[in-house]
Amino acid sequence: MKGVILAGGTGSRLSPLTTYMNKHLLPVGPYPMIHYAIAKLSEAGIKEILLIINAHSAQMYAEYLGSGEKFGVILTYRIQEQAGGIAHATALAEPYVGGSKFALLLGDNLFEDSIAADVNRFASSDEQARVFLKKVEDPRPFGVPRFDDKGRILRIEEKPAIPPSSYSVIGLYLYDAGVFDIVRRIAPSRRGELEITDVNNEYARQGKLAYTVLNGWWIDAGTHESLMEAALKMTAKTSEMPHARGDHQ
């Protein structure tokens, strides 16, 4: 399987830190945020990774990450010219992915669990889509799954005032190449973007949306508070994180 990391966007919630630097290059403990996304996919056995970035930070990405060799992966870059939603950014990966299955990770989502077993199972099965869930105290700011009486996802409700469950859908997804046909069929949301929730709900409608519940911590590091929380966790975990070759521990 290949990997796709979405690392563009404006990072408006982290302003003014993101005025001159993409949020995925901000330090989180000892490394830039993007380091952990690459390490997580590499740990799962995914060694070919596409980074979808915006133009104004392209040189910074290239200077830090290079070809990916020092991380034990092969990196390819693609520029997202304008923000159009997660599903829009996903569609940019179609020429890279081809007909393969792939993992899609939002670069500001940091989590503890290994996904190696899920990736291996997905790659060798007939599954078409899998999302990852985390039980949280307040799921209202996130996409929240509604389950049927057999525990299957009926649909995902985006930022519901009254959450149908205590789980959040995190920014990690496994798809087959059929996802690109679904993206082409969905309509822009009220904010004019192609939403990944609409993509996942189409799989749910077809009864084809599997899921994994994470046990360890998860942080959506898109706010000042969550960025600090992530930095504290990653600083404590430094000795356990995969290091780039040549790093001093």
C-alpha angles and dihedrals in degrees: 000000000000126000133227122196119192107214104155127088130104100269090218093165089062096050131168089028089061097050092100103010133053110247093238089065094053114112117263105185109308098347141044113268093251090061092071095050091054092045092051094053092043090052088056091055097260107136103163110070134175116207114204106202140160123255102246094065098035094107092050091052092049092048094051102035104025113174092337093250094125088055094048093248139099112241128202122185131213126180120228102211096198137008112261105154134279093286090051090053090047090057089059088067095062097096090048097045097041108176096336131114114248146184118240117202129180105225095225094057111097122183141168106223124091113240095195095110092049092048093049093047093047093048093054099039137071092249114133103191137012130180129193123232134197126193108235137179094238116021095173096103092055144053107283125200123228112210131206123226090274094055096255121137110255095181143326119246116208115227095335120195088219108033115219091214142006094254133100125206105232126211097268124098138168116211142170120225091269088081090080092061089052091050089054090054101048122091126229116268125240089277090055097251135118104246124215088212089065089052092050092046090057089056089046091051088055091047091244103113112109123183145199124208114220118224101194129064124296129193129189094207097200100113133058091250096049092044090057091047090051091049092053092049094046093047089054090047097046096113091053098048122098108255129213112255109270094026115133116232 
